[in-house]
């Protein structure tokens, strides 16, 4: 994974060798003052258009309904979205650090060091997931 330190609101990068258990993806940024959404996608190929290809994890942070929707797309079909949360950790104008930890059975998502949620793997092999995309109402400060 290449590190990126310049401020921007979109990142598309390669996960070298594909995803595997014990890997951690880190997204740091500052939420815009009037945010609607932020999206983080771990997919089989980098693409700006959200049209095809497998998606192992899609995290959609919605500020309108204070939710973090999680889903996966296999063979062109989206599965059932999950959005249960114990708290909503994002705030307009505030910095955050999101960590996506790949475990054997699931992705574990932490925000500012606090466990937020998990998402059971629906796609295998994990190594087929080679792209990370982050975009939305934020200024990225670091992706690693």
Buried (B, 14 or more C-beta within 10 A) or exposed (E): BEEBEEEBBEBBBEBEEBBEEEBEBBBBBBBBEEBEBBBBBBBBEBBEEEEEBBBBBBBBBBBEEEBBBBBBBBEEEEBEEBEEBEEBBBEEEEEBBBBBBBEEEBBBBBBEEEEBBBBEBBBEEBEBBBBBBBBBBBEBBBBB
